Amino acid sequence: ISTAAGLLTLSCLNPYTSPLGFLIVLALWAFLTVYPAWSLGKLRETARRMAQGNLQEKLDTTHLHGSFRQIAQDLNALSQGASLAVERQLKSERMKTELITNVSHDIKTPLTSIVNYVDLLQKPHTPAEGAQYLEVLARQSQRLKKLTEDLVEMSKASTGNIPCHLARRSVRELIDQTVGEYAEKLSAARLEPVVTLPDEDLYCLCDGALMWRVLDNLLSNACKYACAGTRLYIAARREGETVAFSFKNISRDALNIDPDELMERFVRGDSSRTTEGSGLGLNIAKSLVELQKGTFSIAIDGDLFKVGFVLPRTE
């Protein structure tokens, strides 16, 4: 701007300067004066609207150049980041509300049964009725105990307050032992396990107890929610310096839910929540895998439900 002003002054003082040159210098001076003011005005207006809460505000950078365009791009990036933060906060608040609702429901159901059947036992009843009442009390008390244990374990796993001792473990032994332990439950659920493992010896770094809990949760989840009369595909393979595990089955209920939400606490595959369980299994499995330096994911394709996790590999 100072250069243009100097040229304009020289043009005015020099009688030999042509009118065309004078007009060019004048136009240049006007541009260098008006354009920065116009650009700054657009930036200030956009910033003002964002400050008022309009986080969807986007600034068109077509006619902005240099530092003005860079500032505009930074404002747009800031707007997008703020929008994502607000969206995550709203989702978190919604999940907290659902968590309170679901945990209240899951605790109240067995507790109500226990109270009612204790009341029945205190009233006159036949020996057969008493045996029936005790059977219900035993089942509901175990359900309440399991829920309490899952809550404690979920809290410890999510905060990393569980001891984790990584050691070399045979992938084949881990899967074969778990499938063997679940043979009766898989048969009762009418699920046929199909295990696919490489011919080579495959070893991963994991904590034996935590790994058993992960596999236990995944197989338990399949027994509860997989479609009867179908197959449960279990596989492990080498992927570079890691071992990739996968569990695939056909869901009994429609999976009209986001995979991220399905992994949240107290979220189940059946929206009616008629199956027993806390709905914490997948969340606990994810936390335990991450404690073992691994990653955990869920994928849904129609009625196909797939869980995958990766652990470090060792020779």
C-alpha positions as CSV (number, residue, x, y, z in Angstrom):
1,I,0.0,0.0,0.0
2,S,2.8,2.4,0.8
3,T,4.4,1.6,-2.6
4,A,1.2,2.4,-4.4
5,A,0.8,5.6,-2.4
6,G,4.4,6.6,-3.4
7,L,3.7,5.9,-7.1
8,L,0.5,7.9,-6.9
9,T,2.3,10.8,-5.4
10,L,5.0,10.7,-8.0
11,S,2.4,10.5,-10.7
12,C,0.6,13.6,-9.4
13,L,3.9,15.5,-9.2
14,N,5.3,14.5,-12.6
15,P,3.6,16.4,-15.4
16,Y,4.8,13.9,-18.0
17,T,2.9,11.0,-16.4
18,S,0.1,9.8,-18.7
19,P,-3.5,9.8,-17.5
20,L,-3.6,6.0,-18.2
21,G,-0.7,5.4,-15.8
22,F,-2.3,7.6,-13.2
23,L,-5.6,5.6,-13.5
24,I,-3.6,2.3,-13.2
25,V,-1.9,3.4,-10.1
26,L,-5.1,4.8,-8.6
27,A,-6.8,1.4,-9.3
28,L,-3.9,-0.4,-7.7
29,W,-4.1,1.8,-4.7
30,A,-7.9,1.3,-4.4
31,F,-7.5,-2.5,-4.7
32,L,-4.8,-2.6,-2.0
33,T,-6.9,-0.5,0.3
34,V,-10.4,-2.0,-0.3
35,Y,-9.6,-5.7,-0.7
36,P,-7.9,-6.2,2.7
37,A,-10.8,-4.4,4.4
38,W,-13.4,-6.5,2.6
39,S,-11.5,-9.8,3.4
40,L,-11.1,-8.8,7.0
41,G,-14.8,-8.0,7.2
42,K,-15.8,-11.4,5.9
43,L,-13.5,-13.1,8.4
44,R,-14.8,-11.0,11.3
45,E,-18.4,-11.7,10.3
46,T,-17.8,-15.5,10.1
47,A,-16.0,-15.5,13.5
48,R,-18.9,-13.5,15.0
49,R,-21.5,-16.0,13.8
50,M,-19.4,-18.9,15.1
51,A,-19.2,-17.2,18.5
52,Q,-23.0,-16.9,18.6
53,G,-23.2,-20.7,18.3
54,N,-23.6,-21.2,14.5
55,L,-21.0,-24.0,14.3
56,Q,-22.2,-25.0,10.8
57,E,-20.9,-21.7,9.4
58,K,-18.6,-22.2,6.5
59,L,-16.6,-19.4,4.8
60,D,-16.3,-19.4,1.0
61,T,-12.5,-19.1,0.2
62,T,-12.9,-18.7,-3.6
63,H,-12.2,-14.9,-3.6
64,L,-9.7,-14.9,-0.7
65,H,-6.0,-15.1,-1.2
66,G,-2.8,-15.3,0.8
67,S,-3.0,-15.0,4.5
68,F,-6.8,-14.3,4.3
69,R,-7.4,-17.6,2.7
70,Q,-5.3,-19.4,5.3
71,I,-7.2,-17.8,8.1
72,A,-10.5,-18.7,6.4
73,Q,-9.4,-22.3,6.1
74,D,-8.4,-22.3,9.8
75,L,-11.9,-21.0,10.7
76,N,-13.6,-23.6,8.7
77,A,-11.5,-26.3,10.3
78,L,-12.3,-24.9,13.7
79,S,-16.0,-24.9,12.9
80,Q,-15.9,-28.6,11.8
81,G,-13.9,-29.6,14.9
82,A,-16.3,-27.8,17.2
83,S,-19.3,-29.4,15.5
84,L,-17.8,-32.9,15.9
85,A,-17.0,-32.1,19.6
86,V,-20.6,-31.1,20.2
87,E,-21.9,-34.2,18.4
88,R,-19.7,-36.4,20.5
89,Q,-20.9,-34.7,23.7
90,L,-24.5,-35.1,22.7
91,K,-24.0,-38.8,22.0
92,S,-22.2,-39.2,25.3
93,E,-25.1,-37.6,27.2
94,R,-27.6,-39.8,25.3
95,M,-25.6,-42.9,26.1
96,K,-25.3,-41.9,29.8
97,T,-29.1,-41.6,29.9
98,E,-29.6,-45.0,28.3
99,L,-27.0,-46.5,30.6
100,I,-28.9,-45.3,33.7
101,T,-32.2,-46.6,32.3
102,N,-30.8,-50.0,31.3
103,V,-28.8,-50.7,34.4
104,S,-31.8,-49.7,36.5
105,H,-33.9,-52.2,34.5
106,D,-31.4,-55.0,34.7
107,I,-31.0,-54.6,38.5
108,K,-34.6,-54.1,39.2
109,T,-35.9,-57.2,37.3
110,P,-34.1,-59.9,39.4
111,L,-34.3,-57.9,42.6
112,T,-38.1,-57.7,42.2
113,S,-38.3,-61.4,41.7
114,I,-36.2,-62.1,44.8
115,V,-38.4,-59.8,46.9
116,N,-41.7,-61.4,45.6
117,Y,-40.6,-65.0,46.1
118,V,-39.2,-64.3,49.5
119,D,-42.6,-63.0,50.4
120,L,-44.2,-66.1,49.0
121,L,-41.9,-68.3,51.1
122,Q,-43.0,-66.5,54.2
123,K,-46.6,-67.4,53.5
124,P,-48.2,-70.9,53.8
125,H,-47.1,-73.1,50.8
126,T,-46.7,-76.7,49.9
127,P,-43.2,-78.4,49.7
128,A,-43.5,-78.5,46.0
129,E,-44.2,-74.8,45.8
130,G,-41.4,-74.1,48.2
131,A,-38.9,-76.0,46.0
132,Q,-40.2,-74.0,43.0
133,Y,-39.7,-70.7,44.8
134,L,-36.2,-71.7,45.9
135,E,-35.3,-72.5,42.3
136,V,-36.4,-69.1,41.1
137,L,-34.6,-67.4,44.0
138,A,-31.4,-69.3,43.1
139,R,-31.6,-68.3,39.4
140,Q,-32.4,-64.7,40.0
141,S,-29.7,-64.3,42.7
142,Q,-27.1,-65.7,40.4
143,R,-28.3,-63.3,37.7
144,L,-27.9,-60.4,40.1
145,K,-24.5,-61.7,41.2
146,K,-23.4,-61.9,37.6
147,L,-24.6,-58.4,36.8
148,T,-22.7,-57.0,39.9
149,E,-19.5,-58.9,38.9
150,D,-19.8,-57.6,35.3
151,L,-20.2,-54.0,36.6
152,V,-17.1,-54.3,38.8
153,E,-15.1,-55.9,36.0
154,M,-16.3,-53.3,33.4
155,S,-15.2,-50.5,35.8
156,K,-11.7,-52.1,36.3
157,A,-11.2,-52.9,32.7
158,S,-12.2,-49.4,31.4
159,T,-9.8,-47.7,33.9
160,G,-7.0,-50.2,33.4
161,N,-7.1,-51.4,37.0
162,I,-6.6,-55.1,36.1
163,P,-3.2,-56.8,36.3
164,C,-2.0,-57.8,32.8
165,H,0.9,-60.1,32.4
166,L,1.7,-60.6,28.7
167,A,3.3,-64.0,27.8
168,R,3.7,-66.2,24.8
169,R,0.6,-68.3,24.1
170,S,-0.4,-70.8,21.5
171,V,-3.3,-69.5,19.4
172,R,-4.5,-73.0,18.6
173,E,-4.6,-74.0,22.3
174,L,-6.4,-70.9,23.3
175,I,-9.2,-71.4,20.7
176,D,-9.4,-75.2,21.1
177,Q,-9.7,-75.0,24.9
178,T,-12.4,-72.3,24.7
179,V,-14.5,-74.1,22.1
180,G,-14.1,-77.3,24.1
181,E,-15.4,-75.6,27.2
182,Y,-18.4,-74.3,25.3
183,A,-19.2,-77.5,23.5
184,E,-22.4,-78.1,25.5
185,K,-23.6,-74.5,25.3
186,L,-23.0,-74.3,21.6
187,S,-24.9,-77.6,21.1
188,A,-27.8,-76.3,23.2
189,A,-27.9,-73.1,21.1
190,R,-27.7,-75.3,18.0
191,L,-24.6,-73.6,16.8
192,E,-21.9,-75.4,14.8
193,P,-18.4,-74.0,15.4
194,V,-16.2,-73.9,12.3
195,V,-12.6,-73.2,13.4
196,T,-10.0,-72.1,10.7
197,L,-6.4,-72.0,11.8
198,P,-3.2,-72.0,9.8
199,D,-1.1,-75.1,9.6
200,E,1.9,-73.3,11.1
201,D,2.4,-72.8,14.8
202,L,1.0,-69.4,15.7
203,Y,1.7,-67.6,18.9
204,C,0.5,-64.3,20.4
205,L,1.5,-62.1,23.3
206,C,-1.4,-62.0,25.8
207,D,-2.5,-62.6,29.4
208,G,-3.9,-66.1,29.7
209,A,-6.7,-65.2,32.2
210,L,-7.7,-62.0,30.3
211,M,-7.7,-63.8,27.0
212,W,-10.0,-66.5,28.3
213,R,-12.4,-63.8,29.5
214,V,-12.4,-62.2,26.0
215,L,-13.1,-65.5,24.3
216,D,-15.6,-66.4,26.9
217,N,-17.5,-63.2,26.4
218,L,-17.5,-63.6,22.6
219,L,-18.8,-67.2,22.7
220,S,-21.3,-66.4,25.3
221,N,-22.5,-63.5,23.1
222,A,-22.9,-65.9,20.2
223,C,-24.9,-68.4,22.2
224,K,-27.3,-65.7,23.3
225,Y,-27.8,-63.9,20.0
226,A,-26.9,-66.1,17.1
227,C,-29.5,-67.7,14.9
228,A,-30.1,-71.3,15.9
229,G,-29.2,-73.9,13.3
230,T,-26.4,-71.8,11.8
231,R,-22.6,-71.8,12.0
232,L,-20.2,-69.8,14.2
233,Y,-17.0,-69.2,12.2
234,I,-13.9,-68.8,14.4
235,A,-10.6,-68.0,12.7
236,A,-7.1,-66.7,13.4
237,R,-4.3,-65.8,11.0
238,R,-1.0,-64.2,10.8
239,E,-0.9,-60.5,9.7
240,G,2.6,-59.2,9.7
241,E,3.7,-58.8,13.3
242,T,0.2,-59.4,14.6
243,V,-2.4,-62.2,15.0
244,A,-5.9,-61.4,13.7
245,F,-8.8,-63.2,15.3
246,S,-12.3,-63.2,13.9
247,F,-15.7,-64.5,15.1
248,K,-18.6,-64.5,12.6
249,N,-22.2,-65.6,13.0
250,I,-25.7,-64.8,11.7
251,S,-27.8,-62.8,14.2
252,R,-31.1,-64.1,15.4
253,D,-32.5,-60.5,15.7
254,A,-32.4,-57.7,13.1
255,L,-29.2,-55.7,13.7
256,N,-30.6,-52.2,13.0
257,I,-28.0,-50.6,15.3
258,D,-24.7,-48.9,14.8
259,P,-21.6,-51.1,15.6
260,D,-20.2,-48.4,17.8
261,E,-23.4,-48.3,19.8
262,L,-23.5,-52.1,20.0
263,M,-20.2,-52.0,21.8
264,E,-21.4,-49.4,24.3
265,R,-22.2,-50.5,27.9
266,F,-25.6,-52.2,28.5
267,V,-26.5,-52.3,24.8
268,R,-27.8,-55.6,23.5
269,G,-28.5,-57.2,20.2
270,D,-32.2,-57.6,21.1
271,S,-33.9,-54.3,21.7
272,S,-36.6,-55.9,23.8
273,R,-33.9,-57.0,26.3
274,T,-35.6,-60.3,26.9
275,T,-32.3,-62.3,27.0
276,E,-30.4,-62.7,30.3
277,G,-27.1,-60.9,30.6
278,S,-25.8,-57.5,31.4
279,G,-25.0,-56.3,27.9
280,L,-21.5,-55.6,29.0
281,G,-19.8,-58.5,27.3
282,L,-18.5,-56.7,24.2
283,N,-17.5,-53.6,26.1
284,I,-15.5,-55.7,28.6
285,A,-13.9,-57.7,25.7
286,K,-12.8,-54.5,24.0
287,S,-11.3,-53.1,27.1
288,L,-9.5,-56.3,27.9
289,V,-8.1,-56.6,24.4
290,E,-6.8,-53.0,24.6
291,L,-5.2,-53.8,28.0
292,Q,-3.2,-56.5,26.1
293,K,-1.9,-54.0,23.5
294,G,-4.4,-55.0,20.9
295,T,-7.3,-53.5,18.9
296,F,-10.9,-54.5,18.8
297,S,-13.6,-53.9,16.2
298,I,-17.2,-54.9,15.3
299,A,-18.7,-55.0,11.8
300,I,-22.3,-55.6,10.7
301,D,-23.3,-56.6,7.2
302,G,-27.1,-57.2,7.1
303,D,-27.6,-60.1,9.6
304,L,-23.9,-61.0,9.5
305,F,-22.2,-60.1,12.8
306,K,-18.5,-60.0,12.9
307,V,-16.1,-59.4,15.8
308,G,-12.4,-59.0,15.1
309,F,-9.4,-58.2,17.3
310,V,-5.7,-58.1,16.8
311,L,-2.9,-59.0,19.2
312,P,0.9,-58.8,19.0
313,R,2.5,-61.9,17.4
314,T,5.6,-63.6,18.7
315,E,7.7,-66.5,17.5
